[in-house]
């Protein structure tokens, strides 16, 4: 896949790589896309909150579930869907 960036965005990507935090432009773009996905998930969560679609957190049950998943060596996706 090829992506065309404005000169300003291209310079931003180059600056990010230059800091040493990223090895190449692809890593910068992947991180940006991940951040967009996080923003989208946060927006869904806030929409649910504003719509009153929330339930109280049962921390004891959450701990039991986490321990059970750890014993089974299950990897759990922390994103809530629905």
N, C-alpha and C positions, 0 to 999 in steps of 0.2 A: 504494500500500500504506500502510495506517495501522498504527502500532505504539503500543501502550499501555505506558507505563513506570511503575514505582513512583515515588512522589514523590522518593525518594532517588536513583534513577537519573536522573530528569528534572533534578534539581539538579546532578548530576555532569556531565551533558551541557551544561547552561547554563554551568557553571564552565569547561569545556573551551573553549566558544565564546568566553567572556569573556577567556580568556588571549590571544586573537588568533591562536592556532595554527590554528584552524578558522574558516571563514566562517559555518557554519551547523550545525544539529543533524544534518542528513543526512551531512555530512562526518565527524562524530564517529562516527555509527553505521556508516558504511562502513569507517572505520579499525578499529573494534572487530571487525567481521566479518572483515576481512583478518587481523587478529591471531588470531582464532579459527582461520582456515584455516592459518595458519603453525603454530599450536600443534598442530593435527591432523597436519600433515605431519611435524613434529618427533616426535610420538608414534609415527608409523609408522616413522620412521627408527630411533628407539630400540628399537622392537620387533624390527626387522630385525637390529639390532646384537646384542641379547640372544639372538636365535635363531641367531646365527652366520652370518647371511646377508650377509656382507660380503666384499669383495675388496680386495686391496692397490691403492692408488692408483698409477697409472703416470703421473707428472707429465709426462714427455716426450710421451707419447701425447695427454694432455689438452691440452698446449700446441699440438701439431700440429693437433688437431681444432679448437681455438679459432681458430687462424690461418686454417685452411681456411674455417671459417664466416665469419670476418671478410672474407676475400677475396670470398666469394660474397654478402656483405652479408646473411647469414642471421641472423635473430633467433631465439635458442634459449631455450626455456623451461627454467630451471635446476632445476625440480622433477623429481625422479626418481620414476617411478611403477612399480608392479608388485607 
